[in-house]
Amino acid sequence: MRTIHTDITARTADHCIPLSQDRLRDLCIRAGDHVRVAGGDIEVEARVELRASGPVAVPQWSTLTYRE
């Protein structure tokens, strides 16, 4: 599972995490892929989804972990 480093606190109204299309292309990640999203000292597993406003990570908040 690939890890995307981004600002997890910048979320959409439905608590998804906006992603950069360029970064997804660089990492060869497509819609439907499962990834870990990391930001600061937290990580969460998510599924990548393409929306009209751009790509987002739909987090599975039960997998939220704190890194040291």
N, C-alpha and C positions, 0 to 999 in steps of 0.2 A: 504494500500500500504506500503510495507516494505521500509526501508531506508538503503542504503549501504553507509558507510563512506569510502572514498578513495580519492586519489589525482586526482582531476578533471583536473588539468593542464597537466597530462601525457596522451596525446591522440594519437590515431592512425592517419595515413595520412588522413583518411576520417572523422576525428573529433569524433570518437567513444571513449569510455572510457574503457580501459582494466580492467578486473575484475579477482579476484582470484577464481579459481574453488573450493578451500577449503572453502572460505568464503561463496560462494553460497550454498554449501552443508550444512554448519552450519546453514544458514538461511532458508533452504528448498526452495530455489529459483531455478526455472528451466527456460530453454529457452522459450521465449514467454511471460514470466511474466513481468508485468509493475511494476517498482520500482521508488523510488526517490534516486538519487545519490547526496550525500552531501560531500563537501570538503571545509575546511576553512570556509568562510562565504557565500558560494553559494550552491544552490540546483537546481537540474533540474530533471524533469521526464524523464524516459527512458524505453525502452524495451530491455530485455536481449536476446542476440543472441549468439549462439555457432558458432565459426569459426575455421578454421584449426589452426590458431595461438593461439586460446584460447577464453574464453568467453569475450564478450564486452557488454557494455551498449550503446544502440543507442539512444542518447539524442534527445528530442524534445526541441530544444533551445528556442522556444517561451515561454516555461514554466520556464525559468531561473528566480530564485528569489535570492535576497540577504538577508541573515539572520543577525540579530544584536547580 
